[in-house]
Amino acid sequence: MPGIIIWGCGNGLIQPTMFHAANSLPGKDLSVGSAILTTARQLGLALGVAILLALLDGHESLAAFRRAWIYIVGTASLAALIGTRLRTATPASQ
């Protein structure tokens, strides 16, 4: 249960930012931005589950889950580090 709560909090923090970024596109590109966002979310979910199952390798031992958890924490930390280093250009005032 605590893992689900943490996952829910993480989604609650990241999704508004992603939807705001998609919403900041010009009107003519809004549907494309929304489609890209949805595709990226679905692809990330599918790849995440596939990688997790590959790491578990059919084992339901505590060691297998620890290895998978370390991978998840490592990739999330790497994504956060990359996200803090990215710089985006701010649009000019209209």
C-alpha positions as CSV (number, residue, x, y, z in Angstrom):
1,M,0.0,0.0,0.0
2,P,2.7,2.6,0.7
3,G,4.2,2.0,-2.7
4,I,0.8,2.8,-4.3
5,I,0.6,6.0,-2.3
6,I,4.0,7.1,-3.3
7,W,3.3,6.3,-7.0
8,G,0.0,8.3,-6.8
9,C,1.8,11.3,-5.3
10,G,4.5,11.1,-8.0
11,N,1.9,11.0,-10.8
12,G,0.0,13.9,-9.1
13,L,3.2,16.0,-9.3
14,I,4.4,15.1,-12.8
15,Q,1.2,14.9,-14.8
16,P,0.0,18.5,-14.4
17,T,3.4,19.7,-15.6
18,M,3.2,17.4,-18.7
19,F,-0.3,18.5,-19.5
20,H,0.6,22.2,-19.1
21,A,3.5,21.7,-21.5
22,A,1.1,20.2,-24.1
23,N,-1.4,22.9,-23.4
24,S,1.1,25.7,-24.1
25,L,1.4,24.7,-27.7
26,P,-0.3,26.9,-30.4
27,G,-3.9,26.0,-31.1
28,K,-3.1,24.4,-34.4
29,D,-0.5,22.0,-32.8
30,L,-2.5,21.2,-29.7
31,S,-3.9,17.9,-30.9
32,V,-0.5,16.8,-32.0
33,G,1.0,17.7,-28.6
34,S,-1.7,15.8,-26.8
35,A,-1.2,12.7,-29.1
36,I,2.5,12.8,-28.4
37,L,2.0,13.1,-24.7
38,T,-0.5,10.2,-24.6
39,T,1.8,8.0,-26.8
40,A,4.8,8.7,-24.6
41,R,2.9,7.8,-21.5
42,Q,1.6,4.5,-23.0
43,L,5.0,3.6,-24.4
44,G,6.7,4.3,-21.1
45,L,4.1,2.2,-19.2
46,A,4.5,-0.7,-21.6
47,L,8.3,-0.6,-21.6
48,G,8.4,-0.2,-17.8
49,V,6.3,-3.3,-17.2
50,A,8.3,-5.3,-19.8
51,I,11.6,-4.3,-18.2
52,L,10.3,-5.1,-14.7
53,L,9.1,-8.5,-15.8
54,A,12.5,-9.2,-17.5
55,L,14.3,-8.2,-14.4
56,L,12.2,-10.5,-12.3
57,D,12.9,-13.3,-14.8
58,G,10.1,-15.4,-13.5
59,H,11.4,-15.4,-9.9
60,E,9.2,-14.1,-7.1
61,S,12.0,-14.0,-4.6
62,L,12.9,-11.0,-2.5
63,A,16.2,-10.7,-4.2
64,A,14.6,-10.4,-7.6
65,F,12.2,-7.7,-6.4
66,R,15.1,-5.8,-4.8
67,R,17.0,-5.9,-8.1
68,A,13.9,-4.6,-9.9
69,W,13.4,-1.9,-7.2
70,I,17.0,-0.7,-7.5
71,Y,16.6,-0.5,-11.3
72,I,13.3,1.5,-10.9
73,V,14.9,3.9,-8.4
74,G,18.0,4.3,-10.5
75,T,16.1,5.1,-13.7
76,A,13.8,7.5,-11.9
77,S,16.8,9.3,-10.3
78,L,18.5,9.5,-13.7
79,A,15.4,10.9,-15.3
80,A,15.1,13.5,-12.5
81,L,18.7,14.5,-12.9
82,I,18.3,14.9,-16.7
83,G,15.1,16.9,-16.1
84,T,16.9,19.4,-13.9
85,R,19.7,19.9,-16.4
86,L,17.4,20.5,-19.4
87,R,16.9,24.1,-20.4
88,T,14.0,25.2,-22.5
89,A,13.5,28.5,-24.3
90,T,10.7,30.6,-22.9
91,P,8.3,32.0,-25.5
92,A,8.4,35.7,-26.1
93,S,5.6,37.7,-24.5
94,Q,2.6,38.1,-26.8
